[in-house]
Amino acid sequence: MPAQGTEREAALILQAADLLRRSRHILFITGAGLSADSGLPTYRGIGGLYEQEAAEEGLPIEEALSGHMLQARPEISWKYLLQMEQACRGAACNRGHEVIALIEKERERVWVLTQNIDGFHQAAGSQQVIDIHGDIHDLQCTRCDFRKRVPDFEDWVSLPPACPACGAVLRPRVVLFGERLPEDKVDTLQAELSRGFDLIFTIGTTSVLPYIAWPVLTAKRLGIPTVEINPGTSAVSGAVDLRLPLGAAWALDAVWKASHGKN
């Protein structure tokens, strides 16, 4: 065990490692707490917006970052989209993302359901990723079929950015407040859940969204083992079989090493 762990933490790590070692079909559900170990603030900390619960314009942040606002006043939505992208700038995937990608290579079937829009799972090497809220680096035109992936928004002089093909407003391919989840990603999630998993990890998420809590609650009903890695409590903490109140990246690395008999 890494030196950071107490005896109690070491016991929890070993229990999680045993579950991991015996599992072939695994679902990882991840939230902002995983990317926090890369230096990204959680959503309640991006630019202080969610802490204040209102944008500078006096609007609720849920209104400023809504699909309706993007259509009516795109400059307002883009002001805060830019702040979200700036929080990702210069950051990179961490050991937690890397461990999940390593497990995918080892096991028969591993999927990631993530709420994060930073693209770190894919950067770490994970192939089976359902980024249910999209990726802030993927842009699309609100009028034509133009699409482009960008590393950051650093070169933009004015906001909102204009489509180079037709001049309409560009937008990131992320789910804003009041918008529906992408049907193709929902379909993929439902299809994989129907195939079944023999272990589910929920990592760094408060699980307040029903489609994030549902796989865990369903697993509990079906007797499928569930593990939570989160220093705080969540909406599913009382339902999981094993709870590790630890940081995401450190705990994932410790579980992976313990499952291979490494210290």
Backbone bond lengths (Angstrom), bond angles and torsions (degrees), N, CA, C in turn:
res aa  C-N    CA-C-N  psi(-1)  N-CA   C-N-CA  omega(-1)  CA-C   N-CA-C  phi
1 M - - - 1.469 - - 1.522 110.79 -
2 P 1.366 118.28 141.93 1.451 120.23 173.98 1.514 110.76 -59.45
3 A 1.347 115.66 153.82 1.459 120.36 -173.70 1.515 113.43 -63.26
4 Q 1.339 116.77 -21.65 1.458 119.68 -176.09 1.531 112.40 -65.43
5 G 1.316 118.51 -26.17 1.455 121.03 -169.64 1.517 113.95 -79.08
6 T 1.317 116.05 139.94 1.455 121.56 170.37 1.525 108.18 -82.58
7 E 1.328 116.48 174.85 1.468 119.24 178.95 1.521 110.95 -61.42
8 R 1.336 116.48 -41.49 1.464 120.43 178.80 1.525 110.65 -63.34
9 E 1.320 116.93 -44.45 1.464 120.68 178.63 1.524 110.67 -63.94
10 A 1.333 116.00 -39.16 1.462 119.80 179.59 1.525 111.03 -62.10
11 A 1.322 116.83 -39.37 1.460 120.54 178.65 1.522 111.35 -65.43
12 L 1.329 116.49 -41.06 1.460 120.35 178.34 1.523 111.23 -65.40
13 I 1.324 115.94 -41.68 1.459 120.64 178.22 1.528 110.37 -59.89
14 L 1.313 117.16 -43.88 1.461 120.53 -179.33 1.530 111.72 -65.28
15 Q 1.333 116.71 -37.81 1.463 119.63 177.06 1.534 110.82 -64.19
16 A 1.337 116.28 -44.77 1.465 119.95 178.85 1.520 110.82 -64.90
17 A 1.337 116.81 -38.66 1.460 121.09 179.08 1.527 111.17 -63.46
18 D 1.329 116.48 -38.00 1.466 119.95 178.56 1.517 110.93 -64.77
19 L 1.338 116.57 -41.78 1.464 120.24 176.56 1.520 110.82 -62.77
20 L 1.319 116.36 -43.43 1.463 120.62 179.91 1.528 110.88 -63.20
21 R 1.300 116.52 -43.62 1.473 121.40 -177.47 1.523 111.16 -61.17
22 R 1.333 117.95 -32.34 1.465 121.51 -175.53 1.529 113.15 -93.11
23 S 1.337 116.98 3.07 1.468 119.97 -174.04 1.524 111.68 -109.15
24 R 1.317 115.31 143.80 1.471 121.47 179.65 1.522 112.30 -115.62
25 H 1.323 116.80 -26.10 1.461 121.88 -178.32 1.526 108.11 -120.92
26 I 1.329 116.80 108.97 1.461 120.84 -168.27 1.525 110.44 -127.99
27 L 1.320 115.24 138.21 1.463 121.77 173.69 1.520 108.23 -114.80
28 F 1.336 115.79 126.64 1.452 122.28 172.60 1.534 108.33 -105.25
29 I 1.316 116.36 124.74 1.467 121.71 175.55 1.525 106.55 -108.72
30 T 1.321 117.25 119.89 1.463 119.37 -173.41 1.522 112.12 -124.77
31 G 1.336 113.69 150.56 1.455 120.92 178.99 1.518 111.14 -134.56
32 A 1.326 115.18 -165.27 1.458 121.26 -172.36 1.516 113.36 -61.04
33 G 1.344 117.86 -24.91 1.450 120.58 -179.78 1.514 113.35 -63.30
34 L 1.337 117.86 -27.19 1.461 120.49 177.06 1.525 110.35 -72.19
35 S 1.316 117.06 -46.08 1.462 120.03 179.85 1.524 112.60 -73.73
36 A 1.329 117.05 -16.68 1.467 119.74 175.34 1.527 110.48 -60.34
37 D 1.323 116.82 -29.14 1.466 120.25 178.18 1.524 111.93 -73.88
38 S 1.323 117.40 -7.42 1.467 121.80 172.08 1.526 111.23 -94.92
39 G 1.332 115.90 1.34 1.452 120.53 -179.60 1.513 114.34 98.16
40 L 1.342 117.15 0.66 1.458 120.01 178.49 1.521 109.70 -79.87
41 P 1.329 117.64 140.23 1.467 119.17 174.12 1.515 109.85 -72.61
42 T 1.310 116.50 154.20 1.458 119.35 172.27 1.516 108.20 -71.77
43 Y 1.323 117.58 170.18 1.453 120.14 -174.56 1.517 113.03 -61.69
44 R 1.298 117.06 -26.67 1.457 119.36 177.09 1.516 111.77 -78.10
45 G 1.347 116.21 4.40 1.449 117.81 -178.89 1.514 114.60 -127.41
46 I 1.325 118.97 -1.34 1.451 121.53 -176.78 1.525 109.40 -65.81
47 G 1.323 115.42 110.21 1.454 119.98 179.57 1.514 113.57 59.20
48 G 1.320 118.10 14.54 1.459 120.25 -176.78 1.516 113.55 74.52
49 L 1.328 117.42 3.05 1.463 120.23 -172.67 1.517 112.38 -63.86
50 Y 1.329 115.26 -49.73 1.448 118.56 -174.22 1.521 112.18 -76.03
51 E 1.339 116.18 -25.85 1.455 118.65 174.26 1.520 110.42 -65.63
52 Q 1.331 115.76 -39.71 1.457 120.54 -178.88 1.523 112.03 -79.04
53 E 1.358 115.01 -20.63 1.462 122.83 179.28 1.518 113.03 64.78
54 A 1.342 117.93 8.44 1.456 120.91 176.70 1.511 108.82 -149.52
55 A 1.327 116.24 144.39 1.453 120.73 175.07 1.527 109.20 -77.48
56 E 1.339 115.29 168.83 1.455 119.42 -178.32 1.525 112.11 -61.17
57 E 1.317 116.52 -25.66 1.466 120.36 179.83 1.523 112.42 -75.79
58 G 1.314 117.99 0.79 1.458 121.40 -179.48 1.509 113.45 86.38
59 L 1.336 116.80 4.38 1.460 121.90 179.20 1.525 109.75 -89.56
60 P 1.331 117.74 149.64 1.469 118.53 168.43 1.525 108.83 -58.77
61 I 1.332 116.76 143.15 1.452 119.19 -178.10 1.524 111.00 -61.76
62 E 1.331 116.75 -29.69 1.467 120.33 176.65 1.526 111.40 -64.21
63 E 1.329 117.34 -27.27 1.465 121.23 176.67 1.521 110.75 -80.56
64 A 1.342 116.16 -43.00 1.457 120.16 -179.42 1.525 111.57 -61.91
65 L 1.333 116.99 -34.86 1.464 122.13 -179.26 1.528 111.05 -106.07
66 S 1.310 116.19 42.12 1.464 121.08 179.41 1.524 110.74 -106.17
67 G 1.316 115.55 159.37 1.452 119.94 175.65 1.511 112.08 -62.43
68 H 1.324 116.14 -35.95 1.460 120.15 179.03 1.528 110.96 -63.80
69 M 1.336 117.27 -44.34 1.458 120.37 -179.25 1.518 111.39 -65.90
70 L 1.335 116.85 -36.70 1.457 119.50 178.31 1.521 111.08 -60.60
71 Q 1.319 116.66 -35.10 1.463 120.37 178.04 1.523 112.01 -75.89
72 A 1.334 116.38 -43.04 1.465 120.27 -173.97 1.522 112.70 -82.32
73 R 1.335 117.35 -44.89 1.467 122.44 -177.33 1.523 108.68 -136.40
74 P 1.323 117.36 72.80 1.472 119.59 -174.13 1.523 113.59 -59.53
75 E 1.327 117.87 -26.99 1.460 118.94 -179.60 1.523 111.94 -65.25
76 I 1.347 116.53 -30.37 1.467 119.60 177.89 1.524 110.20 -70.92
77 S 1.330 116.59 -50.06 1.469 119.48 179.22 1.522 110.98 -59.44
78 W 1.336 116.95 -42.33 1.450 120.20 -176.69 1.522 112.07 -68.27
79 K 1.306 118.13 -27.68 1.465 120.57 176.58 1.523 110.44 -57.94
80 Y 1.323 116.16 -41.88 1.464 120.68 -176.69 1.524 112.07 -88.71
81 L 1.331 117.08 -27.59 1.460 119.09 171.51 1.527 110.09 -62.77
82 L 1.323 116.31 -38.43 1.458 120.23 177.98 1.528 110.85 -63.23
83 Q 1.327 117.28 -41.10 1.456 119.89 178.09 1.528 111.29 -63.41
84 M 1.330 116.63 -37.62 1.461 119.91 177.91 1.526 110.47 -65.09
85 E 1.333 116.92 -42.32 1.464 120.01 179.26 1.520 111.16 -67.11
86 Q 1.332 116.95 -38.42 1.459 120.25 179.33 1.527 111.25 -62.20
87 A 1.335 116.67 -31.33 1.466 120.13 177.72 1.522 111.14 -65.73
88 C 1.336 116.83 -28.84 1.472 120.92 178.80 1.527 112.41 -83.92
89 R 1.326 116.57 -21.14 1.459 120.68 -171.17 1.524 111.25 -64.36
90 G 1.313 115.87 130.71 1.449 120.88 178.85 1.521 114.05 84.19
91 A 1.327 117.35 -9.57 1.466 121.01 178.62 1.528 109.34 -90.28
92 A 1.307 115.81 165.35 1.464 120.66 -178.91 1.519 109.43 -146.48
93 C 1.312 115.35 167.43 1.461 120.22 178.09 1.525 109.67 -59.97
94 N 1.327 115.98 152.40 1.457 120.97 -178.50 1.531 110.93 -112.83
95 R 1.320 115.12 -175.00 1.462 119.98 -176.57 1.526 111.75 -61.49
96 G 1.316 117.93 -31.53 1.457 120.20 177.75 1.517 112.21 -61.99
97 H 1.326 116.39 -45.82 1.472 120.37 176.35 1.529 110.47 -61.36
98 E 1.342 115.40 -41.38 1.463 119.65 -178.24 1.523 111.77 -64.39
99 V 1.331 116.75 -40.23 1.467 120.25 -179.71 1.522 110.76 -63.77
100 I 1.326 117.02 -42.96 1.464 119.83 178.77 1.528 110.42 -60.60
101 A 1.334 117.20 -40.70 1.464 120.94 177.90 1.532 110.75 -65.22
102 L 1.328 117.50 -37.99 1.467 120.91 177.64 1.529 111.24 -64.40
103 I 1.321 115.78 -41.32 1.463 119.87 179.26 1.527 110.65 -64.36
104 E 1.326 116.58 -36.76 1.470 119.63 177.87 1.531 110.98 -60.56
105 K 1.320 116.65 -37.94 1.456 120.47 -179.46 1.530 111.71 -70.55
106 E 1.337 116.55 -27.49 1.454 121.43 -175.87 1.526 113.60 -84.47
107 R 1.308 116.63 -33.07 1.461 120.98 -168.35 1.523 112.00 -103.79
108 E 1.304 114.52 165.95 1.462 120.64 -175.17 1.528 112.15 -66.95
109 R 1.327 116.58 -39.99 1.473 120.02 -176.18 1.523 109.51 -154.33
110 V 1.316 115.43 117.23 1.464 121.96 179.46 1.517 108.92 -134.66
111 W 1.324 114.66 129.83 1.467 120.48 177.28 1.517 109.86 -124.88
112 V 1.333 115.14 152.17 1.457 122.26 174.14 1.522 108.69 -118.93
113 L 1.318 115.61 126.68 1.461 122.19 170.19 1.522 106.03 -108.26
114 T 1.323 117.40 110.50 1.460 119.70 -176.17 1.521 111.62 -121.29
115 Q 1.315 114.88 143.42 1.464 121.86 172.98 1.522 111.26 -89.45
116 N 1.333 116.69 -11.61 1.458 121.10 -174.10 1.528 111.27 -75.68
117 I 1.313 115.91 146.96 1.465 121.50 -177.18 1.524 111.50 -111.90
118 D 1.345 117.29 16.92 1.456 120.84 -174.60 1.523 114.48 -89.87
119 G 1.326 118.39 -13.83 1.458 121.63 179.30 1.516 114.60 76.31
120 F 1.328 118.24 14.20 1.463 121.13 -174.70 1.532 112.88 -70.24
121 H 1.322 117.88 -31.60 1.469 119.11 178.97 1.521 110.51 -62.42
122 Q 1.328 116.23 -45.86 1.465 119.93 179.08 1.522 110.62 -65.72
123 A 1.335 117.21 -38.56 1.465 120.64 179.39 1.522 111.46 -63.67
124 A 1.322 116.69 -30.81 1.468 120.97 179.62 1.518 112.35 -79.25
125 G 1.337 117.36 -13.40 1.455 120.28 177.51 1.511 116.05 115.62
126 S 1.324 118.11 -1.02 1.471 119.63 177.45 1.522 109.58 -68.10
127 Q 1.326 116.37 136.10 1.456 122.25 -178.88 1.526 112.51 -101.84
128 Q 1.335 116.12 -35.48 1.464 121.23 -175.21 1.531 108.99 -98.54
129 V 1.316 116.40 81.04 1.460 121.71 -174.86 1.525 110.17 -121.70
130 I 1.323 115.55 127.70 1.465 121.21 171.10 1.523 106.19 -105.89
131 D 1.329 116.27 94.25 1.462 120.35 177.10 1.530 107.33 -85.83
132 I 1.308 114.33 83.73 1.457 122.61 -166.83 1.526 112.96 -60.32
133 H 1.336 117.28 -24.61 1.467 121.06 179.05 1.519 112.45 -102.86
134 G 1.332 117.83 3.63 1.453 121.14 176.93 1.513 113.68 92.40
135 D 1.343 115.04 -167.75 1.470 122.64 -178.73 1.521 107.27 -135.43
136 I 1.312 116.48 125.24 1.463 120.50 -174.76 1.521 112.57 -66.32
137 H 1.312 117.92 -16.67 1.463 121.09 -179.40 1.526 113.13 -87.19
138 D 1.306 118.17 -7.36 1.465 122.71 177.39 1.525 108.86 -94.84
139 L 1.319 116.55 118.41 1.464 121.30 -177.78 1.519 110.78 -108.53
140 Q 1.319 114.93 150.35 1.449 119.94 173.96 1.527 109.04 -145.31
141 C 1.307 115.47 154.05 1.462 121.09 178.12 1.520 109.70 -79.17
142 T 1.321 116.14 144.97 1.462 120.30 177.64 1.527 112.08 -81.52
143 R 1.346 116.95 -3.01 1.467 119.17 -179.28 1.522 112.53 -123.46
144 C 1.334 117.74 -49.15 1.459 120.16 -175.19 1.533 110.65 -107.23
145 D 1.318 117.79 -168.84 1.459 122.58 -175.29 1.530 113.48 -90.97
146 F 1.307 118.06 9.43 1.458 121.17 -177.75 1.526 110.65 -63.53
147 R 1.345 115.70 132.85 1.455 122.13 175.36 1.512 108.65 -140.36
148 K 1.325 116.00 147.96 1.458 120.61 179.51 1.523 109.69 -157.02
149 R 1.328 116.12 143.10 1.464 120.89 173.44 1.523 108.14 -102.80
150 V 1.316 117.00 131.99 1.458 121.98 -177.86 1.522 109.68 -124.77
151 P 1.331 118.15 147.90 1.459 119.96 178.40 1.520 113.03 -71.64
152 D 1.346 116.08 -31.78 1.463 121.02 178.73 1.520 108.49 -165.35
153 F 1.327 116.45 -178.28 1.470 121.60 -179.16 1.533 111.17 -105.79
154 E 1.310 117.11 20.16 1.463 121.86 -169.62 1.528 112.97 -63.47
155 D 1.331 118.56 -33.14 1.462 121.27 -173.28 1.525 113.95 -84.11
156 W 1.316 117.47 -2.29 1.455 118.54 -176.59 1.518 110.91 -81.37
157 V 1.311 115.12 126.27 1.462 120.85 -178.42 1.516 110.50 -86.11
158 S 1.311 116.87 -38.91 1.465 120.65 -177.22 1.516 110.43 -129.16
159 L 1.310 115.71 153.19 1.453 122.78 177.42 1.529 108.67 -125.65
160 P 1.325 118.95 144.59 1.472 125.78 1.74 1.522 111.93 -76.62
161 P 1.324 117.88 151.95 1.467 119.99 179.54 1.527 110.94 -71.63
162 A 1.327 114.74 147.22 1.461 120.64 -178.26 1.524 110.68 -101.33
163 C 1.308 116.25 145.12 1.459 122.49 176.77 1.526 109.25 -66.16
164 P 1.338 119.17 128.83 1.456 120.66 179.06 1.525 113.22 -69.79
165 A 1.322 117.07 -16.16 1.458 120.43 -178.42 1.523 112.76 -88.44
166 C 1.356 116.91 -40.89 1.467 118.70 -174.42 1.524 113.88 -131.09
167 G 1.314 118.00 -8.37 1.457 120.82 177.72 1.516 115.43 87.70
168 A 1.331 117.84 -3.75 1.464 120.36 178.83 1.529 110.05 -74.46
169 V 1.317 116.10 172.84 1.458 121.18 -178.38 1.525 110.39 -72.68
170 L 1.327 115.11 134.87 1.460 120.32 171.39 1.524 109.26 -86.12
171 R 1.326 115.90 158.02 1.444 121.30 175.61 1.523 108.90 -145.75
172 P 1.326 118.28 150.85 1.469 119.35 172.17 1.521 109.32 -73.40
173 R 1.307 115.95 150.91 1.464 121.01 179.92 1.525 109.29 -84.17
174 V 1.328 114.86 65.70 1.455 122.52 177.46 1.523 108.35 -123.66
175 V 1.310 115.51 157.50 1.461 121.03 179.54 1.520 108.43 -86.83
176 L 1.322 116.06 114.79 1.453 121.38 177.12 1.522 109.60 -88.70
177 F 1.327 115.89 167.07 1.460 120.15 178.94 1.533 109.74 -58.06
178 G 1.328 115.30 135.13 1.459 120.84 178.38 1.511 113.99 86.98
179 E 1.336 118.13 -3.03 1.460 121.18 -179.93 1.524 110.59 -99.32
180 R 1.318 114.62 155.77 1.453 120.68 -179.87 1.526 110.30 -79.63
181 L 1.311 115.66 151.69 1.455 120.36 173.61 1.536 109.27 -68.33
182 P 1.326 117.86 148.77 1.474 120.43 178.76 1.528 111.10 -60.63
183 E 1.325 116.28 127.54 1.457 120.24 -175.85 1.524 112.23 -61.59
184 D 1.342 116.87 -38.79 1.461 118.88 -177.61 1.528 111.50 -64.75
185 K 1.326 116.54 -35.67 1.465 119.47 -179.77 1.524 111.14 -75.76
186 V 1.311 116.61 -36.66 1.467 120.09 175.42 1.524 109.54 -63.67
187 D 1.326 116.89 -41.92 1.468 121.22 179.04 1.529 111.04 -62.82
188 T 1.332 116.67 -41.70 1.465 120.18 179.00 1.522 110.60 -63.60
189 L 1.329 116.73 -43.82 1.460 120.95 178.73 1.519 110.93 -60.40
190 Q 1.318 117.00 -47.00 1.459 120.38 -178.78 1.527 111.03 -64.39
191 A 1.329 116.35 -38.44 1.466 120.17 179.76 1.526 110.90 -65.00
192 E 1.329 117.29 -43.34 1.460 120.26 -178.71 1.529 111.51 -70.84
193 L 1.315 116.85 -36.76 1.466 119.51 175.98 1.525 110.61 -65.43
194 S 1.325 116.84 -35.12 1.466 120.36 178.01 1.525 111.27 -66.51
195 R 1.316 116.86 -33.78 1.473 120.69 177.23 1.527 110.53 -68.35
196 G 1.325 116.28 -29.65 1.456 120.75 175.17 1.517 113.87 96.64
197 F 1.314 115.60 147.29 1.463 123.47 174.42 1.526 108.04 -126.17
198 D 1.336 116.23 154.49 1.460 118.40 175.75 1.527 112.44 -107.13
199 L 1.354 116.86 4.42 1.458 121.48 174.20 1.521 108.68 -162.70
200 I 1.332 115.95 137.58 1.458 120.87 177.01 1.520 109.34 -128.42
201 F 1.335 115.46 128.03 1.461 122.80 171.50 1.523 108.57 -104.05
202 T 1.317 117.84 135.70 1.457 122.30 169.90 1.521 106.68 -118.46
203 I 1.325 116.92 124.00 1.463 121.30 -165.37 1.526 111.05 -133.10
204 G 1.326 116.11 120.11 1.460 120.70 170.91 1.506 114.90 65.52
205 T 1.310 117.52 32.51 1.460 120.38 178.73 1.523 110.37 -134.83
206 T 1.325 115.99 144.67 1.462 120.36 176.85 1.521 111.63 -77.21
207 S 1.343 116.91 -13.42 1.475 122.60 175.73 1.532 112.64 58.54
208 V 1.325 116.95 32.42 1.465 119.08 179.78 1.526 111.97 -79.68
209 L 1.326 117.26 -20.93 1.456 119.96 178.62 1.527 109.05 -80.28
210 P 1.330 117.47 134.00 1.467 119.56 -173.86 1.519 114.27 -60.40
211 Y 1.324 118.68 -35.31 1.461 120.45 -178.88 1.524 111.96 -76.58
212 I 1.322 117.92 -10.10 1.457 121.83 173.70 1.526 110.27 -92.28
213 A 1.311 116.98 -37.86 1.469 120.60 178.61 1.527 111.89 -77.51
214 W 1.317 118.05 -31.05 1.466 122.51 -172.05 1.533 113.64 -56.27
215 P 1.351 120.35 -46.06 1.473 117.90 179.54 1.525 113.15 -60.13
216 V 1.334 116.87 -35.65 1.462 120.36 179.70 1.525 110.36 -70.02
217 L 1.312 116.58 -45.98 1.462 120.58 -178.85 1.522 111.32 -65.83
218 T 1.326 116.16 -36.56 1.466 119.99 176.84 1.526 110.76 -66.68
219 A 1.333 115.98 -41.00 1.462 120.12 177.93 1.526 111.31 -60.66
220 K 1.323 116.30 -40.97 1.469 119.75 178.30 1.524 110.43 -60.03
221 R 1.322 116.29 -43.38 1.465 120.71 -179.05 1.530 111.04 -64.83
222 L 1.339 116.71 -33.13 1.461 121.09 -177.23 1.530 112.92 -90.72
223 G 1.331 116.80 -3.11 1.451 119.81 -179.66 1.511 114.62 79.61
224 I 1.336 117.33 21.19 1.466 122.14 178.16 1.528 108.68 -87.66
225 P 1.327 119.87 130.65 1.463 121.47 -177.74 1.530 112.65 -60.96
226 T 1.319 115.82 141.64 1.462 122.04 178.81 1.519 109.41 -132.49
227 V 1.333 115.77 141.72 1.458 122.58 179.83 1.517 108.33 -128.79
228 E 1.321 116.71 131.79 1.462 121.17 174.87 1.521 109.47 -111.33
229 I 1.347 115.61 131.53 1.460 122.26 171.82 1.519 106.85 -116.48
230 N 1.307 115.71 109.99 1.460 120.48 -176.12 1.525 108.39 -168.33
231 P 1.334 119.23 124.83 1.467 119.76 179.29 1.515 113.40 -66.16
232 G 1.338 116.94 -22.89 1.462 121.35 176.69 1.516 110.67 -110.28
233 T 1.317 116.02 174.25 1.457 120.41 178.29 1.524 110.02 -85.55
234 S 1.311 115.16 157.06 1.466 121.57 -178.92 1.515 109.61 -133.69
235 A 1.326 115.37 -178.38 1.459 120.81 179.77 1.521 112.33 -68.40
236 V 1.343 117.77 -16.28 1.469 120.16 -179.11 1.524 112.50 -113.51
237 S 1.322 117.86 6.40 1.471 119.91 -177.05 1.518 112.21 -57.92
238 G 1.321 116.80 -35.54 1.454 120.10 -179.51 1.511 113.97 -77.40
239 A 1.336 117.07 -8.94 1.463 120.46 -176.23 1.520 113.33 -103.77
240 V 1.337 117.92 -20.29 1.461 119.58 -174.72 1.529 111.09 -74.84
241 D 1.322 115.63 156.46 1.463 120.77 178.92 1.521 112.05 -78.66
242 L 1.321 116.18 -32.96 1.463 120.70 -176.36 1.521 108.30 -140.49
243 R 1.321 115.15 126.60 1.463 120.00 -178.09 1.523 109.88 -119.31
244 L 1.349 115.77 124.28 1.453 122.42 177.90 1.523 108.02 -109.97
245 P 1.335 119.04 104.02 1.467 122.02 -178.60 1.521 110.78 -80.84
246 L 1.333 115.91 65.01 1.462 122.92 -171.90 1.524 110.42 -134.06
247 G 1.323 115.49 165.20 1.451 120.57 173.40 1.515 110.93 -65.42
248 A 1.325 116.22 145.73 1.465 121.01 -170.61 1.522 113.30 -64.32
249 A 1.329 117.59 -53.46 1.466 120.01 -173.67 1.524 111.56 -64.51
250 W 1.330 116.57 -45.83 1.469 119.65 -179.66 1.533 110.80 -62.57
251 A 1.327 116.67 -45.45 1.464 120.22 -177.14 1.523 111.59 -65.46
252 L 1.325 117.51 -42.72 1.464 119.83 179.29 1.521 111.15 -62.34
253 D 1.312 116.96 -42.15 1.455 120.59 178.87 1.529 110.79 -63.58
254 A 1.333 116.16 -42.23 1.463 120.53 179.86 1.526 111.16 -65.00
255 V 1.333 117.19 -41.94 1.471 121.09 179.71 1.535 109.86 -64.58
256 W 1.323 116.11 -44.37 1.469 119.88 -179.37 1.520 111.27 -62.78
257 K 1.337 116.57 -44.74 1.469 119.82 179.70 1.526 110.69 -64.75
258 A 1.324 117.18 -42.64 1.461 120.43 -179.84 1.521 111.26 -64.73
259 S 1.321 117.47 -32.72 1.468 120.16 179.42 1.530 111.51 -70.20
260 H 1.348 115.82 -17.72 1.472 121.26 177.39 1.533 111.19 -105.42
261 G 1.326 116.44 9.78 1.455 120.03 179.13 1.505 113.74 70.85
262 K 1.354 116.29 25.57 1.473 120.22 -179.84 1.525 109.75 -102.18
263 N 1.322 115.55 152.94 1.468 121.72 176.42 1.523 110.35 -96.88
